[in-house]
Amino acid sequence: MEAVLKNDFVTVSYNSSRALLSLDWNLNTTFLRPLKFQEILQKVVKRVEKLEVKLLLINTTNFDFVIEPRMQTWLSAEFNQRLAKAGLKKMAIVLPEAVFVQVAIEQAVQEIKLQPEIPSFEVLQVDNLAKAEHWLFN
């Protein structure tokens, strides 16, 4: 795995042999602001497009940022559509323990599934990293 983006909130790594991009959010996300969150995800989608990523692993175990409804709409309307158009096949999300954050992530995923106008990718939400990796690689 090669780190392709690292800041105070997330480490993004790339595994070229698996066409896998992995996001590991950390506890500093408590201090994350919506515009910074959006900026980070815009950088992520550019890497997905450039590197021709097929698998995306998002580890939100330590994620402590509540995705507000407006941002959920942006995720489904722009971010996820760009991922699909770039050829992403599967996205696995390891959910955090924090209930409010977990609900916001689940709502964002539901909005992804409601977007009919683009090719879609498979999405799985799980409670641990091993399950996510098993699903992605099989």
C-alpha positions in Angstrom: 0.0 0.0 0.0 1.3 3.4 -1.0 0.0 6.5 0.8 -1.4 8.9 -1.8 -3.0 11.5 0.6 -2.5 12.1 4.2 -3.7 15.0 6.4 -5.0 15.6 10.0 -8.2 13.7 9.3 -7.5 10.8 6.9 -4.9 8.6 5.4 -5.6 7.4 1.8 -3.6 4.5 0.5 -3.4 2.8 -2.9 -2.8 -0.9 -3.7 -2.1 -1.1 -7.4 -2.2 -4.9 -7.6 -5.8 -4.9 -6.3 -6.9 -1.6 -7.8 -7.9 -0.7 -4.2 -8.1 2.7 -2.6 -8.3 2.7 1.2 -9.5 5.6 3.4 -8.7 5.4 7.1 -10.4 8.2 8.9 -9.1 9.1 12.4 -10.4 10.6 15.6 -9.4 14.2 14.6 -12.5 14.2 12.4 -14.2 15.6 15.6 -12.7 18.9 14.4 -13.5 18.4 10.7 -15.7 21.0 9.0 -18.1 20.3 6.1 -16.1 22.2 3.5 -12.9 20.4 4.4 -14.7 17.1 4.3 -15.9 17.9 0.8 -12.5 19.1 -0.3 -10.9 15.8 0.9 -13.5 13.7 -0.9 -13.0 15.7 -4.1 -9.3 14.8 -3.9 -10.2 11.1 -3.3 -12.5 11.0 -6.4 -9.7 12.5 -8.5 -7.4 9.7 -7.4 -10.1 7.1 -8.2 -10.4 8.6 -11.7 -6.6 8.9 -12.2 -5.6 5.5 -10.8 -8.6 3.6 -12.3 -9.6 2.3 -8.9 -12.1 -0.6 -8.9 -12.4 -1.2 -5.1 -12.9 1.4 -2.4 -12.5 0.6 1.3 -13.7 3.3 3.7 -12.8 2.7 7.3 -14.9 5.0 9.5 -14.2 3.1 12.8 -12.7 6.3 14.2 -14.8 8.7 12.2 -16.4 11.3 14.4 -18.0 13.7 11.9 -21.7 13.8 11.5 -22.6 14.1 7.8 -25.4 16.6 7.7 -28.3 16.2 5.2 -26.9 18.8 2.7 -23.6 17.0 2.6 -25.4 13.6 2.2 -27.1 15.1 -0.9 -23.8 16.2 -2.3 -22.4 12.7 -1.7 -25.1 11.0 -3.7 -25.5 13.7 -6.3 -21.9 14.3 -7.2 -19.3 12.3 -5.3 -20.8 8.9 -5.8 -21.9 9.5 -9.3 -18.3 10.5 -10.2 -17.1 7.2 -8.6 -19.5 5.2 -10.7 -18.6 7.0 -13.9 -14.9 6.4 -13.1 -15.6 2.6 -13.1 -15.7 1.8 -9.4 -17.1 -1.7 -8.9 -17.3 -2.1 -5.1 -17.3 0.1 -2.0 -17.1 -1.3 1.5 -17.7 1.0 4.5 -16.6 -0.1 8.0 -19.1 1.6 10.3 -18.2 3.5 13.4 -19.6 2.7 16.9 -20.9 6.3 17.3 -24.7 5.9 16.6 -25.3 9.4 15.2 -22.4 9.2 12.9 -23.4 5.7 11.8 -26.9 6.8 11.0 -25.6 9.7 8.9 -23.4 7.3 6.9 -26.2 4.8 6.4 -28.5 7.6 5.2 -25.8 8.7 2.7 -25.5 5.1 1.4 -29.3 4.9 1.0 -29.2 8.1 -1.2 -26.5 6.4 -3.4 -28.8 3.6 -4.1 -31.6 6.0 -5.1 -29.6 7.5 -8.0 -30.9 5.7 -11.2 -29.3 7.7 -13.9 -25.7 6.3 -13.6 -24.1 3.0 -13.7 -23.9 1.8 -10.1 -21.4 0.0 -7.9 -22.0 -2.4 -5.1 -22.0 -1.0 -1.6 -21.6 -3.0 1.7 -21.7 -1.6 5.2 -20.1 -3.8 7.9 -19.0 -3.6 11.5 -15.4 -4.7 11.0 -12.5 -4.5 8.6 -12.0 -8.2 8.0 -15.6 -8.6 6.7 -15.1 -5.6 4.4 -11.9 -6.9 3.0 -13.3 -10.4 2.5 -16.3 -9.0 0.6 -14.1 -6.7 -1.6 -11.6 -9.4 -2.6 -14.1 -12.2 -3.3 
